[in-house]
Amino acid sequence: MAYALFTDIGSTFTKVTCADLEGCRIVGRAMSPTTIFTDVNIGFNKALALLEEQCGKHEYDFMLACSSAAGGLKMVACGLVPDLTSEAARLASLSAGAKVLKAYAYKMTESEQQELEELKPDIVMLSGGTDGGNSETMLHNAQVLADCPIPFPVIIAGNKSAAGQAAKIIEASGKETVICPNVMPEFGKLNIEPAREAVRRVFLERIVDAKGLHALAERVDGDIIPTPAAVLDAITLLSRGTRNEAGIGSLMAFDIGGATTDVYSVTDGCPVYPGAVLKGLPHPSAKRSVEGDLGMRWNARTIVSLLGDELFCDLAGVTEKELHDTLDVFDQTPDILPQNEAMERIDVQLAKQAAKNACERHAGSLEVVFTPIGERYMQSGKDLSDVKWLIGTGGPVITSKDPAAILSEAGYSDQEPLSLRPRHAKCLLDHKYILSAMGLLSQRLPDVALKIMKNELTEL
């Protein structure tokens, strides 16, 4: 029999998964707290030992890994116009598996340069102008990036007429640059795939070692890639299928983690509401967003603040003392699992609010506008109302006694009728946490990865 091992090093837990490649099934999975402050190999070895206790030792045909440890890949995007080139750079960064700390537009100011120094991004993406269009802003921002003392590499994905000069300005400061095709070569037209691949290459060359993963990288086959990029690959494969195996159609997925909540969608997102007109850039059919303020542990207090202590406690069925005591525990031990009924109730409510808010931000929305010919609707973002499947993953969803209640928060709500979230989607649960593993496998055996997902995802 042929087996493969997949490792996902998260900000809170390290997960290992063993797959039977011939039987197209998951043999076992295990997890252990990520030892981010010491050596990630310690957590990996503990998780692997637990896996071997569960399903025995195997000879693996290959071992692959992805990581979002230490906050994952942190990026800053710069562009010309907020709703156009700046947004295009942000979308390209997100699709590459990055957490976008900030997206700047127009000419960067002195205060923004100081903010950039404080953010300390791993990579900066510089865009601006369509090909043959405005060059002045991109060259100004290139000088700002050159003057910044943080030694980040810069991916230049803007006006091709200014890209070479921008690279010379930045390289004169000692920083590395990578030039790739413009993320918006023509007005309103996206071309983010080359920039996405450039981000991945820089991540492999620079960031893996910076995160202390070099030793683990030598133990696995292939490259360590950002976990969100692996998940996006998996859900894109699941949606679209292969030449030999049909996909399941349009879908939306969310992954609630300890530090962030990531949301993914695969559908064209064109307006389906009668008379709606798209405003701004058309978002990519395979899209990812990340909400850095909606993590179940590192940002639990932020999630609570969205409702307020009193309402949160009412919905969770706990006292304010139980809430505050639990949040104190989360601050001290972010890898802790619920230890009592009150903590379990709080965890469920945190997950519901993370799912609701993250999916609402990811989905498009309608805005009522008044014109000389009457009332019209303007759509911003993707219309996900007709999406067929809604997939939930992440520890809080998988371990919940009522995952359907959490997934339901991600769908359409009568309280937010202008939010274009799924209306009638069927729910799937990634109960074995396999999406990142299948994204890794999709790079080698896409038909096998697709069959495993079909076999292992559970309909609720």
Disulfide bonds with the S-S distance in Angstrom:
none
